[in-house]
Amino acid sequence: MDPTGFQCIYPSYLDSTKTVSQGRRIGTEKAVPVPTVTDISQALQLLQIRHVLQPNKGYSRDIETLWDNPGRVIYEPNENFTKRQLLIDIASKIEALPARIQRLEQERIQAEMDKLKEEEESQKERQAQKQQKQIQQQSAKAGKSNKKKGKKKK
């Protein structure tokens, strides 16, 4: 397979969280939040379009994708679709992918677990600060004596 005549699709083209200046190519109502290269590849498989996955490529207009969501898919152009129509069809297929739904659910659960851990850590920190304050107050009380202050009488 010679990919010389193929066209590129970056995840930023379909990402509803991106702006047009960051590379989104379709409207936010048709776009999907945070699509991955594997999502795009699975959608192209459903549409029976030949494609190649390139996971180490980055989109030059959006610096964040180099670290957060890298990769691109190159596909063989088809007379049945313009690129914009293809992007809209891919976005509609991505929304219903079972692997994507499962991944998003796992990310949601992980986010909830992280939030609970942060709350527990902050609660432990507050308790430690409270104990430290009580210890300081007790040591301040212990340092005081019952003697009257002032000059001694002879």
WODAHU-V755039 format. One record per residue. N is the residue number from 1. RES is the residue in one small letter. NEAR is the number of other C-alpha atoms within 10 Angstrom. Layout:
# WODAHU-V755039
n:N res:RES near:NEAR
n:N res:RES near:NEAR
This chain:
# WODAHU-V755039
n:1 res:m near:6
n:2 res:d near:6
n:3 res:p near:12
n:4 res:t near:8
n:5 res:g near:9
n:6 res:f near:15
n:7 res:q near:13
n:8 res:c near:16
n:9 res:i near:20
n:10 res:y near:25
n:11 res:p near:25
n:12 res:s near:33
n:13 res:y near:25
n:14 res:l near:28
n:15 res:d near:25
n:16 res:s near:20
n:17 res:t near:15
n:18 res:k near:18
n:19 res:t near:15
n:20 res:v near:15
n:21 res:s near:9
n:22 res:q near:18
n:23 res:g near:18
n:24 res:r near:21
n:25 res:r near:21
n:26 res:i near:20
n:27 res:g near:15
n:28 res:t near:16
n:29 res:e near:7
n:30 res:k near:16
n:31 res:a near:25
n:32 res:v near:22
n:33 res:p near:15
n:34 res:v near:17
n:35 res:p near:22
n:36 res:t near:21
n:37 res:v near:21
n:38 res:t near:19
n:39 res:d near:21
n:40 res:i near:24
n:41 res:s near:23
n:42 res:q near:17
n:43 res:a near:21
n:44 res:l near:21
n:45 res:q near:13
n:46 res:l near:13
n:47 res:l near:13
n:48 res:q near:9
n:49 res:i near:13
n:50 res:r near:16
n:51 res:h near:20
n:52 res:v near:15
n:53 res:l near:17
n:54 res:q near:16
n:55 res:p near:14
n:56 res:n near:10
n:57 res:k near:15
n:58 res:g near:20
n:59 res:y near:20
n:60 res:s near:11
n:61 res:r near:12
n:62 res:d near:15
n:63 res:i near:12
n:64 res:e near:14
n:65 res:t near:18
n:66 res:l near:14
n:67 res:w near:9
n:68 res:d near:10
n:69 res:n near:20
n:70 res:p near:20
n:71 res:g near:22
n:72 res:r near:24
n:73 res:v near:21
n:74 res:i near:19
n:75 res:y near:19
n:76 res:e near:16
n:77 res:p near:17
n:78 res:n near:12
n:79 res:e near:7
n:80 res:n near:8
n:81 res:f near:11
n:82 res:t near:10
n:83 res:k near:16
n:84 res:r near:12
n:85 res:q near:12
n:86 res:l near:17
n:87 res:l near:21
n:88 res:i near:19
n:89 res:d near:16
n:90 res:i near:24
n:91 res:a near:23
n:92 res:s near:15
n:93 res:k near:17
n:94 res:i near:26
n:95 res:e near:17
n:96 res:a near:11
n:97 res:l near:14
n:98 res:p near:11
n:99 res:a near:13
n:100 res:r near:17
n:101 res:i near:13
n:102 res:q near:11
n:103 res:r near:11
n:104 res:l near:13
n:105 res:e near:12
n:106 res:q near:12
n:107 res:e near:12
n:108 res:r near:12
n:109 res:i near:12
n:110 res:q near:12
n:111 res:a near:12
n:112 res:e near:12
n:113 res:m near:12
n:114 res:d near:12
n:115 res:k near:12
n:116 res:l near:12
n:117 res:k near:12
n:118 res:e near:12
n:119 res:e near:12
n:120 res:e near:12
n:121 res:e near:12
n:122 res:s near:12
n:123 res:q near:12
n:124 res:k near:12
n:125 res:e near:12
n:126 res:r near:12
n:127 res:q near:12
n:128 res:a near:12
n:129 res:q near:12
n:130 res:k near:12
n:131 res:q near:12
n:132 res:q near:12
n:133 res:k near:12
n:134 res:q near:12
n:135 res:i near:12
n:136 res:q near:12
n:137 res:q near:12
n:138 res:q near:11
n:139 res:s near:11
n:140 res:a near:10
n:141 res:k near:10
n:142 res:a near:9
n:143 res:g near:8
n:144 res:k near:8
n:145 res:s near:8
n:146 res:n near:5
n:147 res:k near:6
n:148 res:k near:7
n:149 res:k near:7
n:150 res:g near:6
n:151 res:k near:6
n:152 res:k near:6
n:153 res:k near:4
n:154 res:k near:3
